[in-house]
Amino acid sequence: MKLGLRRGTVAVEPHNSEWEVTAQQTIAQLREILGDTAVDIQHIGSTSIKNICAKPIIDIVVGVHDFNDILGLNGVLEDNGFIFRGQDVPDQYLYVCGDEDSRTHHIHTVIYDSEAWNNYINMRDYLNCHKAEAQAYSELKEKLARQYPDDRNRYTELKSGLIAEILKKAHKWRAK
């Protein structure tokens, strides 16, 4: 299994069951490093959704009670291959694995049970339970990856409308 993608580029691959194995190994490593600092750690993103295409980058979310607790562990995380990238979006901190040119993992740190945490979990669970909507999302990703192979920002921007729709449905579904 080839894992990783050159920074700024877009390519999607058919679902690979080894992504789950790799994610669980990374989660175990993070649990060992973070201990009680992490309330929960979950595999998220398209690599966690069965039967859809995904960029070959493992996304993981770490839920914490206080960002200061994990920020205090940045040195230990970096010693173990988790490179601190700062706030890529408000109320989240990003760590990455890989080298300067290629990323294999994105570790999103959020406040546990926040809107961001719930969005990550709800979208994954909803799409794993709603195959037709997962397939529509996969088809959009494939189309955009072909159109914007060297423009990850545009690829991400053009997925945002469908993601917002899915998140609304997922929120209602989870509330049942």
C-alpha positions in Angstrom: 0.0 0.0 0.0 1.3 3.4 -1.0 0.5 6.0 1.6 0.9 9.7 1.2 0.5 12.5 -1.3 2.7 15.3 -2.5 1.7 18.5 -0.7 -0.8 20.6 -2.7 -1.7 17.8 -5.1 -4.9 15.8 -5.4 -5.3 12.1 -6.3 -7.9 9.7 -5.1 -7.7 5.9 -4.9 -10.3 3.2 -4.4 -10.9 2.2 -0.8 -8.1 0.2 0.7 -8.8 -2.0 3.8 -5.2 -1.4 4.9 -6.0 2.2 5.7 -8.0 1.1 8.7 -5.1 -1.1 9.9 -2.7 1.8 9.5 -5.1 4.2 11.3 -5.5 1.8 14.2 -1.7 1.5 14.6 -1.4 5.3 14.6 -4.2 5.6 17.1 -2.4 3.1 19.4 0.8 5.1 19.1 -1.0 8.4 19.9 -2.8 6.8 22.9 0.6 5.7 24.3 2.1 9.2 23.8 -0.9 11.2 24.9 -2.3 9.1 27.7 -5.2 10.8 29.5 -4.6 14.0 27.5 -6.7 12.5 24.7 -10.3 11.9 25.7 -10.9 9.9 22.5 -9.0 9.3 19.2 -10.9 8.3 16.0 -10.1 7.4 12.4 -12.1 9.9 10.3 -12.2 11.3 6.7 -12.7 9.4 3.5 -10.2 6.6 4.4 -12.6 5.7 7.2 -15.6 5.4 4.9 -16.1 2.0 3.3 -16.3 1.7 -0.5 -15.5 5.2 -1.4 -12.4 6.7 -3.0 -10.0 8.8 -0.9 -6.7 10.6 -1.0 -4.2 8.2 0.4 -3.7 10.3 3.6 -5.0 9.0 6.9 -7.1 11.5 8.9 -7.4 11.1 12.6 -9.2 13.3 15.2 -7.9 13.7 18.7 -10.5 15.0 21.2 -9.0 16.9 24.2 -10.5 18.9 27.1 -7.9 21.6 26.8 -5.6 22.5 23.9 -2.8 23.5 26.4 -2.5 19.9 27.5 -1.6 18.6 24.0 0.4 21.7 23.1 2.6 20.9 26.0 3.5 17.6 24.4 4.6 19.0 21.1 8.2 18.0 21.6 7.3 14.4 22.4 4.9 14.2 19.5 7.6 15.6 17.1 10.1 13.1 18.4 7.6 10.4 17.4 7.0 11.8 13.9 4.0 14.0 14.5 4.9 17.5 13.2 3.0 20.4 14.6 1.6 22.7 11.9 -0.5 25.1 14.0 -4.1 26.1 13.5 -5.2 25.2 10.0 -8.7 26.2 10.8 -10.1 28.0 13.9 -10.5 25.9 17.1 -8.3 23.1 15.7 -4.6 22.2 15.8 -3.0 20.1 13.0 -0.2 17.6 13.2 1.1 15.9 10.2 3.3 12.8 9.4 5.5 12.4 6.4 8.3 14.4 5.0 8.4 18.0 3.7 7.2 17.0 0.2 4.7 14.3 1.1 2.1 13.9 3.8 0.8 10.5 5.0 -1.3 11.5 8.0 -3.3 14.5 9.2 -4.0 14.5 12.9 -6.7 17.0 13.8 -6.9 18.1 17.4 -10.2 19.5 18.6 -12.1 20.0 21.8 -13.9 16.7 22.6 -17.7 16.8 22.0 -17.4 20.2 20.2 -19.1 20.9 16.9 -15.9 20.1 15.1 -15.6 16.7 16.9 -19.2 15.9 16.2 -19.0 16.9 12.6 -16.0 14.5 12.0 -17.7 11.6 13.7 -21.2 12.2 12.3 -20.1 12.5 8.7 -18.1 9.3 8.9 -20.8 7.3 10.6 -23.6 8.8 8.4 -21.8 8.0 5.1 -20.9 4.5 6.3 -24.7 3.9 6.9 -25.9 5.7 3.7 -24.3 4.0 0.7 -26.0 6.1 -2.0 -24.9 9.4 -0.5 -21.4 8.0 0.1 -21.2 7.0 -3.5 -22.3 10.5 -4.6 -19.6 12.0 -2.5 -17.0 9.6 -3.9 -18.0 10.5 -7.5 -17.7 14.2 -6.8 -14.2 13.6 -5.3 -13.1 11.6 -8.3 -14.4 14.3 -10.7 -12.7 17.1 -8.8 -9.5 15.2 -8.5 -9.4 14.8 -12.2 -10.2 18.5 -12.7 -7.8 19.9 -10.1 -4.9 17.5 -9.6 -2.5 20.3 -8.7 -4.9 22.6 -6.7 -5.9 21.0 -3.4 -7.5 24.3 -2.2 -9.9 24.4 -5.2 -10.7 20.7 -4.8 -11.5 21.2 -1.1 -13.5 24.4 -1.8 -15.7 22.7 -4.4 -16.5 19.8 -2.1 -17.7 22.1 0.7 -21.3 22.5 -0.5 -22.0 18.8 -0.6 -20.2 18.3 2.7 -22.4 21.0 4.3 -25.5 19.2 3.0 -24.2 15.8 4.3 -23.4 17.3 7.7 -27.0 18.7 8.1 -28.4 15.3 7.3 -25.9 13.6 9.6 -26.8 15.9 12.5 -30.6 15.1 12.1 -29.8 11.4 11.7 -27.6 11.4 14.8 -30.3 13.2 16.8 -32.9 10.4 16.2 
